[in-house]
Every structure is written in structure tokens, then in C-alpha cells.
Amino acid sequence: MSYVRTFLPWIVFAVLPSGQWQWAALAGLVAAVAVTVQQRRTGAGFDALIIEIGSAVFFAALTAIAFTDPHSGVHDYSAALSSATLAVIAGVSLLMGRPFTLGIAKRTTPREVWGLRPFIRANAVITGAWTAAFAVTAGALAALAHAGHGHSTAATLVQAAGFAVPMLFTVRYVAAAQAKAKGETGPR
């Protein structure tokens, strides 16, 4: 559920009609701000809101461009730019040693695990997978946009896969890591 909430602004932007991209960008901005405010009120730290804050910044810029020049060439590449932005946010969080998934994982993990190397390493691997998925998705969407299919069914499927594949990887990787940890700490 945390990942759906985290990526809600991007989902909102992706499902709204591309012909109304100004309103889709504004809806993404509103969703990003609303999710961030809601999460802060529930006590989430800024480390758990890396994607949400980056989303708000992206959608603020996109909204400004979309309303200033509705016929901007940015529109054709907006889906690719969305995924590229996510790749940059995720990649920078990884390079800074603060994988964006770490804050999300802390919401459901006991505090005594937070500083353990396997926990931090698992989140680095998971964030790396998300970063790679976003980068590949951005490249595929840019190629589709360049071919004149930036807002096609194929682009929608690529976007959906860009979220579904790393989400599935995350679920499976976490399950494997938890099973391994239980095996290491269990009876011998």
C-alpha cells in the first residue's frame, strides 16, 4: 500500500487524458502535495517522503509549463520525463546513501532492524531495481514519443510495466530476504 500511495501522483497523471495535460499535471501536483501533507501528519519523516517531495517539485514545474504553453513540445515527452525524473530521484537517493525505499520500509519494520547492514543493503538493492526500471521505462517512452506514439496504448503499457515490474521485484526480494533472515536466526 505504501508504494501505491508514494506513486499516486504519477498514477493520477498517467491515467488522466493526455489531451488535458495541464489538468493532469495540476492533479499530479495536488496529489503529491496532499500525500506529502497527509504523511507528515501521520508522523512520516522526510526520509520516507523522498519520492513525494520530488514528485511535488516535478509536477509544479510541469504544471507551470503546461499552463504557460499548452502546445509545448514537453507534452509529447511528458511520460518519458516523468519516468526519467523518478529515475533521477531514486538514483540520487541511492548515491547519497539514503535509498528512497529505506524510509518506506521503516514504516513496517521494527526500529531495532533499521541500522542493520542487511536491512540497509536490501533497500539499496530494491532502490537500485526501481531506479533501473524507471530509467528503462524513460528510454522506452522517449523512443515511443520520438516515433509519435508518446500517448498511445503502447506507452500506457510501458508505464504500467515500469511500476509493476519493480513492485513485483520488491515483494519477492523482501520475502526472500525475510526468509533468509529467519533461517539465519532460527534454530540450527
C-alpha positions as CSV (number, residue, x, y, z in Angstrom):
1,M,0.0,0.0,0.0
2,S,2.9,2.4,0.8
3,Y,4.2,2.2,-2.8
4,V,0.8,2.9,-4.3
5,R,0.4,6.0,-2.0
6,T,4.0,7.0,-2.9
7,F,3.4,6.9,-6.6
8,L,-0.2,8.1,-6.5
9,P,0.6,11.5,-8.2
10,W,2.3,9.7,-11.1
11,I,-0.6,7.3,-11.4
12,V,-3.1,10.2,-11.4
13,F,-1.0,11.9,-14.1
14,A,-0.8,8.8,-16.2
15,V,-4.5,7.9,-16.2
16,L,-5.9,11.3,-17.0
17,P,-6.4,12.1,-20.7
18,S,-3.2,13.4,-22.3
19,G,-5.2,16.0,-24.3
20,Q,-5.8,17.7,-21.0
21,W,-2.2,17.5,-19.8
22,Q,-2.4,20.8,-18.0
23,W,-5.1,19.5,-15.7
24,A,-3.3,16.1,-15.4
25,A,-0.2,17.9,-14.3
26,L,-2.1,20.0,-11.8
27,A,-3.9,16.9,-10.5
28,G,-0.5,15.2,-10.1
29,L,0.8,18.3,-8.1
30,V,-2.3,18.3,-5.9
31,A,-2.0,14.6,-5.3
32,A,1.8,15.0,-4.5
33,V,1.1,17.8,-2.0
34,A,-1.8,16.0,-0.4
35,V,0.1,12.8,0.0
36,T,3.1,14.6,1.5
37,V,0.9,16.6,3.9
38,Q,-1.1,13.6,4.9
39,Q,2.1,11.5,5.5
40,R,3.7,14.3,7.5
41,R,0.6,14.5,9.7
42,T,0.9,10.7,10.4
43,G,4.5,11.2,11.5
44,A,6.4,10.2,8.4
45,G,9.9,11.7,8.3
46,F,11.3,13.4,5.3
47,D,13.4,10.3,4.6
48,A,10.2,8.4,3.9
49,L,8.9,11.2,1.6
50,I,11.8,11.5,-0.9
51,I,9.7,10.5,-3.9
52,E,6.7,12.5,-2.7
53,I,8.7,15.7,-2.4
54,G,10.4,15.1,-5.7
55,S,7.0,14.5,-7.3
56,A,5.7,17.8,-6.0
57,V,8.7,19.7,-7.5
58,F,8.3,17.9,-10.8
59,F,4.6,18.5,-11.1
60,A,4.9,22.1,-10.0
61,A,7.3,22.6,-12.9
62,L,5.3,20.6,-15.4
63,T,2.1,22.4,-14.4
64,A,3.8,25.8,-14.9
65,I,5.0,24.7,-18.4
66,A,1.7,23.1,-19.3
67,F,-0.4,26.2,-18.4
68,T,2.1,28.7,-19.8
69,D,2.4,26.9,-23.2
70,P,-0.2,24.1,-23.7
71,H,1.3,23.3,-27.1
72,S,4.8,22.9,-25.7
73,G,6.9,20.0,-27.1
74,V,7.3,18.9,-23.4
75,H,3.8,17.4,-23.7
76,D,4.9,14.8,-26.2
77,Y,7.7,13.7,-23.9
78,S,5.9,14.2,-20.6
79,A,5.6,10.5,-19.8
80,A,9.3,9.9,-20.6
81,L,10.2,12.9,-18.5
82,S,8.1,11.5,-15.6
83,S,10.0,8.2,-15.6
84,A,13.3,10.0,-16.1
85,T,12.6,12.2,-13.1
86,L,11.7,9.2,-11.0
87,A,15.0,7.5,-12.1
88,V,17.0,10.6,-11.1
89,I,15.2,11.0,-7.7
90,A,15.7,7.3,-6.9
91,G,19.3,7.2,-8.3
92,V,20.3,10.3,-6.3
93,S,18.8,8.8,-3.1
94,L,20.9,5.8,-3.7
95,L,24.1,7.7,-4.4
96,M,23.6,9.8,-1.3
97,G,23.3,6.5,0.7
98,R,19.7,7.2,1.6
99,P,17.8,4.8,-0.7
100,F,14.2,6.1,-1.0
101,T,12.8,2.7,-0.1
102,L,14.5,2.9,3.3
103,G,12.1,5.4,4.7
104,I,9.1,3.4,3.3
105,A,10.5,0.2,4.7
106,K,10.9,1.7,8.2
107,R,7.2,2.2,8.4
108,T,6.6,-1.5,8.7
109,T,9.9,-2.7,10.2
110,P,10.9,-2.8,13.8
111,R,13.3,0.1,14.8
112,E,16.0,-2.3,16.0
113,V,16.4,-3.5,12.4
114,W,16.8,-0.1,10.8
115,G,20.6,0.2,11.3
116,L,21.4,-3.4,10.4
117,R,23.5,-3.9,7.3
118,P,21.2,-6.5,5.7
119,F,18.2,-4.1,6.0
120,I,20.2,-1.2,4.5
121,R,21.6,-3.4,1.8
122,A,18.2,-4.8,0.9
123,N,16.9,-1.3,0.5
124,A,19.8,-0.4,-1.7
125,V,19.1,-3.3,-3.9
126,I,15.4,-2.6,-4.1
127,T,16.0,1.1,-4.8
128,G,18.5,0.1,-7.5
129,A,15.8,-2.1,-9.1
130,W,13.4,0.8,-9.1
131,T,16.0,3.2,-10.5
132,A,16.8,0.8,-13.3
133,A,13.1,0.2,-14.1
134,F,12.5,4.0,-14.2
135,A,15.5,4.5,-16.5
136,V,14.5,1.7,-18.9
137,T,10.9,3.0,-18.9
138,A,12.0,6.5,-19.6
139,G,14.1,5.3,-22.5
140,A,11.3,3.2,-24.0
141,L,8.8,6.1,-23.5
142,A,11.2,8.6,-25.1
143,A,11.6,6.2,-28.1
144,L,7.8,5.9,-28.4
145,A,7.4,9.7,-28.2
146,H,10.0,10.2,-30.8
147,A,8.1,7.8,-33.1
148,G,4.9,9.9,-32.5
149,H,3.4,7.4,-30.1
150,G,4.1,9.1,-26.8
151,H,0.5,8.9,-25.7
152,S,-0.5,5.6,-27.1
153,T,-1.7,2.3,-25.7
154,A,1.8,1.0,-26.0
155,A,3.1,3.9,-23.9
156,T,0.5,3.2,-21.3
157,L,1.5,-0.4,-21.1
158,V,5.2,0.6,-20.8
159,Q,4.3,3.0,-18.0
160,A,2.3,0.3,-16.2
161,A,5.1,-2.2,-16.6
162,G,7.6,0.4,-15.3
163,F,5.7,0.3,-12.0
164,A,4.5,-3.3,-11.9
165,V,7.9,-5.0,-12.5
166,P,9.8,-3.2,-9.7
167,M,6.9,-3.6,-7.4
168,L,6.8,-7.3,-8.0
169,F,10.6,-7.5,-7.6
170,T,10.3,-5.6,-4.3
171,V,7.6,-8.0,-2.9
172,R,9.7,-11.1,-3.9
173,Y,13.0,-9.7,-2.8
174,V,11.6,-8.7,0.6
175,A,10.1,-12.2,1.0
176,A,13.4,-13.8,0.2
177,A,15.4,-11.5,2.5
178,Q,13.0,-12.2,5.3
179,A,13.1,-15.9,4.8
180,K,16.9,-15.8,4.7
181,A,17.0,-13.7,7.9
182,K,14.7,-16.2,9.7
183,G,16.8,-19.0,8.6
184,E,20.0,-17.4,9.9
185,T,18.4,-16.5,13.3
186,G,16.3,-19.7,13.7
187,P,17.3,-23.0,15.3
188,R,20.3,-24.8,13.9
